[in-house]
Amino acid sequence: MKNLYNYLRSIGLSLFLILFVTVPIIYYLGVFSQDEGMRFESFSYFTSEEAIPYDPIDMGLFTQNATQKLDLGVVTENVYLKLDLNDVEGVLRDSLYIVELSNPSFREVELVRLDSNGNLAFTESTGTLFSGSNPLKNPNPFFEIKHTDALSSQFVFRIRANVPVEFDVAISPESSFFQNYSLRLIIISTYFGIMIALFLYNLILYFSVKDKVYLYYCFYILFIAMAQLSLSGYSYFFLFENAFLYEISIIGFTTVSSIFVIPFIQLFLKTDVYVPKYDKLLYLIPAAYVITLVFRMLGYVAVSYSLTNLNGLILAVCFFSIGIVAARKGYRSAYFFLLAWSFLLFGLVVFIMHNLRIIDLGSYANFPLLAGTAIEALLLSFALADKINILKKEKEHEQLDKLEALKENERLIKEQNLYLEDMVKSRTEELEMTLKNLQNTQTQLVNQEKMASLGQLTAGIAHEINNPINFVSSNISPLKRDLKDILELMEIYREKGKEEFNEESKSEIEEMEEDIELDYLIEEVEQLLNGMEDGAKRTVEIVRGLKLFSRVDEQDVKKVDLHDGLDSTLILLNSNMSGKIKLTKNYGSIPQVECLAGKINQVFMNIISNAIHALLDHPIEGREPELTICTALENGRVIIKIQDNGPGMPPHVRNKIFEPFFTTKAVGKGTGLGLSIVYTIIENHKGTIKVESEEQVGTIFIIDLPINQN
């Protein structure tokens, strides 16, 4: 009951505000009480495809008669209308009068004045085809006319139109005409001002509330206002005084307004809630209007106007039915909607009654429609404003519900927090233990990889150093023997030298030289010394390589010669090749490179070692294993290519070789971290490494390093 009282109070307040504004305006303007002049109560007419001659006019053609108002529907022919000033009481001679036809849509209206002898005196033309011919911007065709002795009291209008021919003819003194013209202009200006104000008001509400119902509504009232301006004839002056655009606009603006009114009604009356069965069917209404507009543009004028009237009837019935259903279900906004549309329909009924001559509104025939649409727009604006209050209350209830829910959530959260704190503490301890285990495992794996590399390196060093040391040690015994013989010979020389050499002593010395094979002995000593020298040099090279590899954990970036690193790596891995692999070195001219030398040597060691294993573990019959190392300078960067002609890799292996723990070696022979570490080292040096491999062809690793790190 309280809700019903609030609804009625809101509606009553809205009506009071409307009457408070409109009644004083009507009273002040004196609408319906002005002296609008006189109307021709009877006239004769006929239609003709072709224009008739005016000099003289055959008055016998005007065989058809009409009273008060002529309604011919859509006529494509010329309409000739004969009027007589003597038929209107109160027309004074030699006074200026204005004759006005009450239809703004005529394309061409030609006034033909005859002299007292019935001959042509002059003609004047106006209409929508004559842009600029109407300085007053009065939409209806009008002419100045005088009742003089020199001119006949009879005059003729020739009318051409592309709209239904429906009008009456009024004659009024000049002062009365201008007074009525001013009042009509004030009314239409007030109407359009109200509609524009409502448009801007609802547009502002849309940007504030972000509710699409306001956007649809503001465009609906804008185009319904434009449609009323077209019916009144004023939109002609805003459409570049183009006859075709103006004629299309009469139906066009109505069509556009229907496109916006449907989503507005759906949101405003919540048709998906209250009438869900008919919600989607509402889109048939704008579709029907669009079809009507297409017929109008194609030239089917009579059909388009008939469809417009039918569409309007269907729209009114549908909207009223939906409003009644929503109101019965207790939807508050539906009451405003029904009241607003009641005013619109009331204005439409009054307009129809005027057309049927039940009532006479004179020059203000469109006033009921203007008032009806304006009051409808005002009431719907009040309803939309009231909707804000509804939304506010709904928001308050929603916020209260949310507040209760938040309080309940707060209580649950507090309980959960206590439980979660214990769980987090326990889980944190588990994670810390897991992290510690992972770190230990990571350290072990890295150390394992280092030990694997170190073991490989140690084996190579032991083998490489063992060869020259064995060579030196094996040369010591024969060298001692040879030196002993030489010393014995020298002793003989010393003993015999104390005596004078005689034939016997010479013979003894020669015999001694032959016994010890002095010439061979000297040559052998030289060979042994050379061998020992080579072994010493080899040992020096190995020690030099070891010095390079001793920088693995060095953290300072220095400029180094990559060729030295490659050579030292090959020296340390020489024993692994066992003389079975052909080594080809194509070193280009490259500058020294800023890097961590030990880390880069670790890269070379890993890649070359893998290549050696691939060549020796998987030999290809009929092909000599070959390892090729190339260096070059390209685009300011150093390129190192390490290539083998081994078995190559299939695509699924090639795509995973840089992943941690991925290995193709047997269990226990590899950690799967070697190439992963290689990739990380190259990446840390701002370089790139990529692999190209083809099965049964070979594999090539391409390393790209910058010369400088900064």
Residue pairs with C-beta under 8 A, 6 or more apart in sequence:
3 330
3 332
7 332
7 335
10 336
10 382
10 386
11 335
11 336
11 339
14 336
14 339
14 378
14 379
14 382
15 339
17 378
17 382
18 375
18 378
18 379
22 371
22 375
25 190
26 32
29 183
29 186
29 187
30 183
31 183
31 187
31 364
31 367
32 361
32 362
32 364
34 176
34 179
34 180
34 183
35 172
35 176
35 179
36 170
36 172
36 176
36 180
36 362
36 363
37 97
37 98
37 170
37 171
37 172
37 173
37 176
37 177
37 180
38 88
38 89
38 90
38 91
38 170
38 171
38 172
39 68
39 88
39 168
39 169
39 170
39 171
40 83
40 87
40 88
40 168
40 169
40 170
40 171
41 67
41 68
41 87
41 88
42 65
42 66
42 67
42 68
42 87
43 65
43 66
43 70
43 81
43 82
43 83
43 87
43 169
44 62
44 63
44 64
44 65
44 66
44 81
44 82
45 62
45 64
45 65
45 66
45 70
45 79
45 80
45 81
45 82
46 61
46 62
46 63
46 64
46 80
47 72
47 75
47 77
47 78
47 79
47 80
48 61
48 77
48 78
48 80
49 77
49 78
50 78
51 78
51 158
52 58
52 61
52 80
54 112
54 120
54 123
54 156
55 119
55 120
56 118
56 119
56 120
57 112
57 114
57 118
57 120
57 156
59 82
59 118
59 154
61 80
62 80
62 82
68 168
68 357
69 166
69 167
69 168
69 357
70 81
70 165
70 166
70 167
70 168
71 164
71 165
71 166
72 79
72 164
72 165
72 166
73 164
73 165
73 166
73 302
74 163
74 164
74 165
74 301
74 302
74 305
75 161
75 165
76 162
78 158
78 159
78 160
79 157
79 158
79 159
79 160
79 161
79 165
80 156
80 157
80 158
80 159
81 156
81 157
81 158
81 159
81 169
82 154
82 155
82 156
83 99
83 154
83 155
83 156
83 157
83 169
84 153
84 154
85 91
85 145
85 147
85 153
85 154
85 155
85 171
86 153
88 171
91 97
91 147
91 171
92 147
93 147
93 148
93 149
94 146
94 147
94 148
95 146
95 147
95 173
96 144
96 145
96 146
96 173
96 174
97 144
97 145
97 146
97 147
97 171
97 172
97 173
97 174
98 142
98 143
98 144
98 145
98 171
98 172
98 173
98 174
98 177
99 111
99 142
99 143
99 145
99 169
99 170
99 171
100 138
100 140
100 141
100 142
100 169
100 170
100 171
100 172
100 177
100 363
101 109
101 140
101 141
101 142
101 157
101 159
101 167
101 168
101 169
102 140
102 167
102 168
102 169
102 170
102 363
102 365
103 140
103 141
103 161
103 163
103 165
103 166
103 167
104 128
104 139
104 140
104 141
104 232
104 233
104 236
105 128
105 161
105 162
105 163
105 233
105 246
105 247
105 250
106 127
106 128
106 141
106 159
106 160
106 161
106 163
106 165
106 167
107 127
107 128
107 129
107 160
107 161
107 162
107 243
108 125
108 127
108 129
108 130
108 158
108 159
108 160
108 161
109 125
109 126
109 127
109 141
109 157
109 158
109 159
110 123
110 124
110 125
110 157
110 158
110 159
111 123
111 124
111 125
111 143
111 145
111 155
111 156
111 157
112 120
112 123
112 155
112 156
112 157
112 158
113 120
113 121
113 122
113 123
113 145
113 151
113 152
113 155
114 120
114 121
114 151
114 152
114 154
114 155
114 156
115 121
115 150
115 151
115 152
116 149
116 150
116 151
116 152
118 152
121 150
121 151
121 152
124 143
125 133
126 133
126 134
126 141
126 142
126 143
127 133
127 141
127 160
127 243
128 236
128 241
128 243
128 246
128 247
129 243
131 240
131 241
131 242
132 241
136 181
137 234
137 237
138 181
139 232
139 233
139 234
139 236
139 237
140 233
142 177
144 174
145 155
145 171
147 153
157 169
159 165
162 243
162 247
162 301
163 247
163 250
163 301
163 305
164 301
164 302
164 305
166 355
170 362
170 363
172 180
180 363
184 363
184 364
187 364
187 367
187 370
188 229
188 232
188 234
188 370
191 225
191 228
191 370
191 371
191 373
191 374
192 225
192 229
194 374
194 377
194 378
195 221
195 222
195 224
195 225
195 373
195 374
195 377
196 222
196 225
198 218
198 221
198 377
198 378
198 381
199 218
199 219
199 221
199 222
199 225
200 218
201 218
201 381
202 214
202 215
202 217
202 218
202 221
202 381
202 384
203 214
203 215
203 218
205 211
205 214
205 384
205 385
205 388
206 212
206 214
206 215
206 218
209 388
209 391
211 267
211 391
212 263
212 267
213 264
213 267
213 268
213 384
213 387
214 384
216 260
216 261
216 263
216 264
216 267
217 260
217 264
217 268
217 380
217 381
217 384
219 260
220 257
220 260
220 261
220 264
221 377
221 380
223 253
223 254
223 256
223 257
223 260
224 253
224 254
224 257
224 261
224 373
224 377
225 373
225 377
226 235
226 249
226 253
226 257
227 249
227 250
227 253
227 254
227 257
228 366
228 369
228 370
228 373
229 235
229 238
230 236
230 246
230 249
230 250
230 253
231 250
231 366
231 369
232 366
232 370
235 246
235 249
235 253
236 246
239 245
239 246
239 249
247 296
248 293
248 296
248 297
251 289
251 292
251 293
251 296
251 304
251 305
251 308
252 293
252 296
254 289
254 308
255 286
255 289
255 290
255 292
255 293
258 285
258 286
258 289
258 311
258 315
259 286
259 289
259 290
261 315
262 282
262 283
262 285
262 286
265 271
265 282
265 319
265 322
266 272
266 279
266 282
268 333
268 337
268 380
268 383
268 384
268 387
269 275
269 322
269 323
269 326
269 331
269 333
269 334
269 337
270 326
270 331
271 278
271 279
271 282
271 322
271 326
272 279
274 322
274 325
274 326
274 329
274 331
275 322
275 325
275 326
278 318
278 322
282 318
285 311
285 314
285 315
285 318
288 307
288 311
288 314
289 308
289 311
291 307
292 304
292 307
292 308
292 311
293 304
295 303
295 304
295 307
296 304
316 341
316 345
316 348
319 337
319 341
320 338
320 341
320 345
323 334
323 337
323 338
323 341
324 334
324 338
326 333
326 334
326 337
327 334
327 335
327 338
332 386
332 390
333 383
333 386
333 387
333 390
336 379
336 380
336 382
336 383
336 386
337 380
337 383
339 379
340 375
340 376
340 377
340 378
340 379
340 380
340 383
341 376
343 371
343 372
343 375
343 376
343 379
344 372
344 373
344 375
344 376
345 372
346 368
346 372
347 368
347 369
347 370
347 371
347 372
347 373
347 375
348 368
348 369
348 372
350 359
350 361
350 368
351 365
351 366
351 368
351 369
353 359
354 360
354 361
354 365
354 368
355 365
361 367
361 368
445 671
445 673
446 673
446 677
448 671
448 673
449 671
449 673
449 674
449 677
452 670
452 671
452 674
453 602
453 605
453 606
453 674
456 576
456 605
456 609
457 549
457 572
457 605
459 575
460 572
460 573
460 574
460 575
460 576
461 542
461 546
461 572
463 575
464 538
464 542
464 571
464 572
464 574
464 575
465 539
465 542
467 535
467 538
468 534
468 535
468 536
468 538
468 539
468 542
469 535
469 539
471 531
471 532
471 534
471 535
472 531
472 532
472 535
472 536
475 528
475 531
475 532
478 524
478 528
479 525
479 528
479 529
479 532
482 521
482 524
482 525
482 528
483 525
485 516
485 521
486 516
486 521
486 525
488 512
488 516
489 509
489 512
489 513
489 516
489 518
492 508
492 509
492 512
493 509
496 505
496 508
496 509
499 505
541 571
542 571
542 572
544 568
545 567
545 568
545 569
545 571
545 572
546 572
548 564
548 565
548 568
548 597
548 598
548 601
549 568
549 572
549 598
549 601
549 605
550 598
551 596
551 597
551 598
551 601
552 598
552 599
552 601
552 602
553 598
554 596
554 597
554 598
555 596
556 596
557 594
557 595
557 596
557 709
558 594
558 595
558 597
559 592
559 593
559 594
560 592
560 593
560 595
560 597
560 600
561 592
562 590
562 592
562 593
562 600
562 631
562 638
562 640
563 587
563 590
563 631
565 597
565 600
565 601
565 604
566 585
566 587
566 604
566 629
566 631
566 640
568 601
569 601
569 604
569 605
569 608
570 583
570 608
570 629
572 605
573 605
573 608
573 609
573 612
576 609
576 612
576 616
577 583
577 612
577 627
578 616
580 615
580 616
580 625
581 612
581 615
581 616
581 625
581 626
581 627
582 624
582 625
582 626
582 627
583 626
583 627
583 629
584 626
584 627
584 628
584 629
585 628
585 629
586 628
586 629
586 630
586 631
587 629
587 630
587 631
588 630
588 631
588 632
588 633
589 633
590 631
590 632
590 633
590 638
591 633
591 638
591 707
593 600
593 638
593 705
593 706
593 707
594 706
594 707
594 708
594 709
595 685
595 705
595 709
596 681
596 685
599 681
599 684
599 685
600 681
600 685
600 705
602 677
602 678
602 681
603 678
603 681
603 682
603 703
604 642
606 674
606 675
606 677
606 678
607 642
607 675
607 678
607 701
608 627
608 629
608 642
610 674
610 675
611 627
611 642
611 644
611 646
611 699
612 627
613 665
614 644
614 646
614 647
614 699
615 625
615 626
615 627
615 644
615 645
615 646
616 625
618 646
618 647
619 625
620 645
620 646
620 647
620 696
623 645
625 644
625 645
625 646
626 644
626 645
627 642
627 643
627 644
628 641
628 642
628 643
628 644
629 640
629 641
629 642
629 643
630 639
630 640
630 641
630 643
631 638
631 639
631 640
631 641
632 638
632 639
632 641
633 639
636 706
636 707
637 687
637 704
637 705
637 706
637 707
638 704
638 705
638 706
638 707
639 702
639 703
639 704
640 702
640 703
640 705
641 700
641 701
641 702
641 703
642 700
642 701
642 703
643 698
643 699
643 700
643 701
644 698
644 699
644 700
645 697
645 698
646 698
646 699
647 695
647 696
648 693
648 694
648 695
648 696
648 697
648 698
648 699
649 657
649 691
649 693
649 695
649 699
650 695
653 664
654 691
654 693
656 662
657 675
657 691
658 675
658 676
658 678
658 679
658 689
659 676
660 672
660 673
660 676
661 671
661 672
661 673
661 676
662 672
662 676
663 670
663 671
663 672
678 689
679 689
682 688
682 689
682 703
682 705
685 705
685 706
685 709
686 705
686 706
686 709
687 703
687 704
687 705
687 706
688 703
688 704
689 701
689 702
689 703
689 704
690 701
690 702
691 699
691 700
691 701
691 702
692 699
692 700
692 702
693 699
693 700
